Amino acid sequence: MTRTPDPESPVAGHGIGHFLGMRSMRNPDDSVSSWVTPRPSLAGAGGGVRLGITTYLTDVATGITSGLPVLSRGEWVVTTDLSVTLSGAVTVGPMRIDARAVRVGTTTVVASFDIVDESIVDGSPVVGGGTSTSRPFPFEFERDITQFPVGELLAHDGWDDPPDHSLLEEIDGHVRRSGAASSITIELVERLRNPWGILHGGVTASLVDLAVEALVPDQRAVSLTLRYLAPGRVGPIIATAVPGSRAGESGRRVRVEVIDAGHDGRVVGLADVVVL
């Protein structure tokens, strides 16, 4: 059975789920799996699913699996940091994120996840992974919108017929290059917010990825560490990428700062991205 999520549900994905063609499922052990099928509009340098899309999918899967254990306390979670590494490009897929909570505390929930390329039949299909940290908070929404029955596929309406335009077009991003820096600016419209009215964490990751691409368009982003420092509430939201240090023999780090320009320029996120 496939169910379209209640638009107010924290497990709905919000943001750009329809564009991604994203779907998710709660497993019997309360781990969560989420999928996208690669297509040209989701691809970055090298042709595989771009790191920002992978991180968006990860944010959804880890958010659900981290939120389920604290529901009995009358709480849900907000992501505070994500660390994602891709060791291989997913060009055929589907790409699947398998996420599970590994520590549930009073103030922190930690989840781990694998990134799986379902097209790989010989050898390990795991092509990456990482961890997330979330902070529980008392929720003020109706409890019934958090119902996520085991084995039921949760997907946005029209997930199997997503649009063909690019990620940059989807978020209506505007690129600016100035000296050694590149930036992406978006207006914080309703569909780019989460259920609590703030900038969606997956959209933040997508902004980071696009800013890196604007800076080094021919290099592939392979790992990302993103710290969510404050909620983006007003907009415009600006992600600015600048060159960083070397990473290993062939990699390069890029630092990205995300600010809410309409909220006194407050910094809402910091990211460290490795490109090859």
C-alpha positions as CSV (number, residue, x, y, z in Angstrom):
1,M,0.0,0.0,0.0
2,T,1.2,3.5,-0.8
3,R,-0.1,6.4,1.2
4,T,0.2,10.2,0.6
5,P,1.3,11.9,3.8
6,D,-0.7,14.4,5.7
7,P,0.8,17.8,4.6
8,E,1.2,18.7,8.3
9,S,3.0,15.5,9.3
10,P,6.6,15.7,10.4
11,V,7.1,12.4,8.5
12,A,5.7,13.9,5.3
13,G,9.1,15.0,3.9
14,H,7.7,18.5,3.1
15,G,10.0,20.7,1.0
16,I,10.8,19.2,-2.4
17,G,9.7,15.6,-1.9
18,H,7.6,15.5,-5.0
19,F,10.5,16.8,-7.1
20,L,12.7,14.1,-5.8
21,G,10.2,11.3,-6.4
22,M,10.9,10.3,-2.8
23,R,9.3,7.5,-0.8
24,S,9.9,6.1,2.7
25,M,9.0,3.0,4.7
26,R,9.1,2.1,8.4
27,N,10.6,-1.3,9.0
28,P,9.6,-3.8,11.8
29,D,12.6,-2.8,13.9
30,D,11.7,0.9,13.6
31,S,14.5,1.6,11.2
32,V,13.5,3.6,8.2
33,S,14.3,3.2,4.5
34,S,13.9,6.0,2.0
35,W,14.4,5.8,-1.8
36,V,14.9,7.9,-4.9
37,T,15.4,6.7,-8.5
38,P,18.3,8.4,-10.3
39,R,17.4,10.6,-13.3
40,P,19.3,13.5,-15.0
41,S,17.6,16.2,-13.0
42,L,19.0,14.7,-9.7
43,A,22.5,14.2,-11.1
44,G,25.7,16.1,-10.2
45,A,29.2,16.1,-11.7
46,G,30.0,12.5,-12.6
47,G,26.4,11.6,-13.4
48,G,25.4,10.1,-10.1
49,V,22.7,11.3,-7.6
50,R,24.2,14.6,-6.3
51,L,25.3,14.8,-2.7
52,G,22.7,17.4,-1.8
53,I,19.8,15.1,-2.9
54,T,21.4,12.2,-1.0
55,T,21.6,14.4,2.1
56,Y,18.0,15.5,1.7
57,L,16.9,11.8,1.6
58,T,19.1,11.1,4.6
59,D,17.6,14.0,6.6
60,V,14.1,12.5,6.0
61,A,15.1,8.9,6.9
62,T,17.1,9.8,10.0
63,G,14.5,12.3,11.1
64,I,11.8,9.7,11.1
65,T,13.8,6.9,12.7
66,S,15.0,9.4,15.4
67,G,11.6,10.8,16.1
68,L,9.7,7.5,16.5
69,P,11.5,6.5,19.8
70,V,10.6,9.8,21.5
71,L,7.0,9.9,20.5
72,S,6.0,8.1,23.8
73,R,7.5,11.1,25.6
74,G,5.3,13.6,23.7
75,E,8.3,14.7,21.6
76,W,9.6,14.8,18.1
77,V,13.1,15.8,16.9
78,V,15.0,18.5,15.0
79,T,18.3,17.7,13.2
80,T,21.4,19.4,14.7
81,D,24.1,17.8,12.5
82,L,24.5,15.4,9.6
83,S,27.6,13.7,8.3
84,V,27.3,12.0,4.9
85,T,30.0,10.2,2.8
86,L,29.6,8.7,-0.7
87,S,32.2,6.3,-1.9
88,G,30.6,5.6,-5.3
89,A,28.2,7.4,-7.7
90,V,24.7,6.0,-7.9
91,T,23.7,6.2,-11.6
92,V,21.1,3.4,-12.0
93,G,19.8,2.7,-8.5
94,P,17.3,3.1,-7.0
95,M,19.3,4.7,-4.2
96,R,18.1,3.7,-0.7
97,I,18.9,5.1,2.7
98,D,18.7,2.6,5.6
99,A,18.6,4.6,8.9
100,R,18.3,3.5,12.5
101,A,18.5,5.2,15.8
102,V,21.6,3.9,17.8
103,R,21.3,6.1,20.9
104,V,18.2,7.7,22.4
105,G,18.9,10.0,25.3
106,T,17.1,12.8,27.1
107,T,18.6,15.6,25.0
108,T,20.1,13.8,22.0
109,V,19.2,11.1,19.5
110,V,21.9,9.7,17.3
111,A,21.2,7.7,14.1
112,S,23.4,5.9,11.7
113,F,22.7,5.1,8.1
114,D,23.9,3.2,5.0
115,I,23.6,4.5,1.4
116,V,22.7,1.5,-0.8
117,D,22.7,1.2,-4.6
118,E,20.1,-1.4,-5.3
119,S,21.4,-1.9,-8.9
120,I,24.6,-3.6,-7.5
121,V,24.1,-7.4,-7.5
122,D,27.8,-8.5,-7.4
123,G,29.6,-7.3,-4.3
124,S,28.4,-5.0,-1.5
125,P,25.7,-2.5,-2.6
126,V,26.6,-0.1,0.2
127,V,28.2,3.0,-1.4
128,G,28.3,5.3,1.6
129,G,26.9,6.2,5.0
130,G,27.2,8.4,8.0
131,T,25.5,9.6,11.2
132,S,23.0,12.3,12.3
133,T,22.4,13.9,15.7
134,S,18.9,15.3,16.6
135,R,17.5,17.2,19.5
136,P,14.1,16.1,21.0
137,F,11.5,18.8,21.7
138,P,7.9,18.8,22.8
139,F,5.6,18.8,19.8
140,E,2.4,20.8,19.4
141,F,0.8,19.0,16.5
142,E,-1.9,16.3,16.5
143,R,-0.5,12.9,17.5
144,D,-2.3,11.1,14.8
145,I,-0.3,12.8,12.0
146,T,2.8,10.9,13.3
147,Q,1.3,7.5,12.6
148,F,3.6,5.6,10.3
149,P,2.5,2.0,10.0
150,V,5.2,-0.6,9.6
151,G,5.5,-1.8,6.0
152,E,3.4,1.0,4.5
153,L,5.1,3.1,1.7
154,L,4.8,6.8,2.3
155,A,5.2,8.8,-0.9
156,H,4.2,12.2,-2.2
157,D,1.4,12.4,-4.7
158,G,2.9,12.0,-8.2
159,W,6.2,10.6,-6.9
160,D,6.3,8.2,-9.9
161,D,6.0,11.1,-12.3
162,P,8.4,13.8,-11.0
163,P,9.2,17.0,-13.0
164,D,12.3,17.2,-15.3
165,H,13.7,20.5,-14.3
166,S,16.9,21.0,-12.3
167,L,17.3,21.2,-8.5
168,L,18.3,24.9,-8.9
169,E,15.1,25.6,-10.8
170,E,13.0,23.6,-8.2
171,I,14.1,25.9,-5.3
172,D,14.2,29.0,-7.6
173,G,17.8,29.6,-6.7
174,H,19.9,32.5,-8.0
175,V,23.6,32.1,-8.5
176,R,26.2,34.8,-7.8
177,R,29.9,34.6,-8.2
178,S,32.2,37.2,-6.6
179,G,36.0,36.8,-6.5
180,A,36.8,33.4,-4.9
181,A,33.3,32.9,-3.6
182,S,30.0,31.6,-5.1
183,S,26.6,31.9,-3.5
184,I,23.0,30.7,-4.0
185,T,20.1,32.8,-2.8
186,I,16.5,31.6,-2.4
187,E,13.3,33.1,-1.0
188,L,12.0,31.2,2.0
189,V,8.6,30.3,0.4
190,E,6.2,27.9,2.2
191,R,7.0,24.7,0.3
192,L,10.7,25.0,1.3
193,R,9.8,25.1,5.0
194,N,9.3,22.1,7.4
195,P,6.1,21.5,9.4
196,W,7.3,24.1,12.0
197,G,7.6,26.9,9.5
198,I,11.4,27.0,9.3
199,L,13.9,26.2,6.5
200,H,13.8,22.5,5.8
201,G,17.0,20.7,6.7
202,G,17.2,18.9,3.4
203,V,16.7,22.2,1.5
204,T,19.6,23.6,3.5
205,A,21.8,20.7,2.4
206,S,20.6,21.2,-1.2
207,L,21.6,24.9,-1.0
208,V,25.1,23.9,0.3
209,D,25.5,21.4,-2.6
210,L,24.5,24.0,-5.2
211,A,26.8,26.6,-3.8
212,V,29.7,24.2,-4.0
213,E,28.8,23.3,-7.6
214,A,28.7,27.0,-8.5
215,L,32.3,27.3,-7.1
216,V,33.8,24.1,-8.6
217,P,31.4,22.9,-11.3
218,D,33.6,20.1,-12.6
219,Q,34.3,18.5,-9.3
220,R,32.1,15.9,-7.6
221,A,31.1,16.4,-3.9
222,V,31.7,13.2,-2.0
223,S,31.3,14.1,1.7
224,L,29.5,16.7,3.7
225,T,29.3,17.6,7.3
226,L,26.5,20.1,8.1
227,R,25.9,21.8,11.4
228,Y,22.4,23.3,11.9
229,L,23.1,26.3,14.1
230,A,19.8,28.2,14.2
231,P,16.4,28.1,12.4
232,G,15.9,30.0,9.1
233,R,12.6,31.8,9.6
234,V,12.5,34.9,7.3
235,G,14.7,34.8,4.2
236,P,16.2,35.4,1.8
237,I,18.5,32.4,2.6
238,I,22.0,32.7,1.2
239,A,24.5,29.9,1.0
240,T,28.1,31.1,0.2
241,A,30.9,28.7,-0.7
242,V,34.6,29.5,-0.4
243,P,37.7,27.3,-1.1
244,G,39.2,25.4,1.8
245,S,42.3,23.3,2.4
246,R,43.4,20.1,0.6
247,A,41.8,16.8,1.5
248,G,44.0,13.9,0.9
249,E,46.0,13.5,-2.3
250,S,43.3,14.6,-4.8
251,G,40.5,16.2,-2.8
252,R,39.7,19.7,-1.8
253,R,37.6,21.1,1.0
254,V,35.0,23.8,0.5
255,R,33.5,25.7,3.4
256,V,29.9,26.9,3.1
257,E,28.1,29.3,5.3
258,V,24.3,29.6,5.2
259,I,22.6,32.8,6.5
260,D,19.1,34.1,7.0
261,A,19.6,37.6,5.4
262,G,16.2,38.7,6.6
263,H,16.9,37.9,10.2
264,D,19.9,40.2,10.7
265,G,22.1,37.8,8.7
266,R,22.1,35.2,11.4
267,V,24.1,32.1,10.5
268,V,21.8,29.1,10.3
269,G,24.3,26.5,9.1
270,L,27.9,25.7,8.5
271,A,29.1,23.0,6.2
272,D,32.4,21.3,5.3
273,V,32.3,19.6,1.9
274,V,35.0,17.5,0.2
275,V,35.2,17.5,-3.6
276,L,37.2,15.4,-6.0
